[in-house]
Amino acid sequence: MTKINMRQMKINQTGTISAVKANGELGRRIRDMGIVKGTEIRIQGRAPLNDPVSLRIMGFTLTLRNNEADNIEVEVK
């Protein structure tokens, strides 16, 4: 499997979180939202200027800014 940055994922592409590279407050906030290693995600859509990104995780929809998505590494299929 290929590891890429979440920002690089395409709409309807699925993958598994392999790492959260953010530290401090941002890293804690990302993990509190359920974005942890081993969790499956699917990119649902993007805003017209590609920021933010909408993803499906654990049965709910979550939106992240691109600067937050840059800190998340995903293994894509």
Sequence and secondary structure as in RCSB ss.txt:
>XXXX:A:sequence
MTKINMRQMKINQTGTISAVKANGELGRRIRDMGIVKGTEIRIQGRAPLNDPVSLRIMGFTLTLRNNEADNIEVE
VK
>XXXX:A:secstr
 EEEEGGG  TT EEEEEEE   HHHHHHHHHTT  TT EEEEEEE TTS SEEEEETTEEEEE HHHHTTEEEE
E 
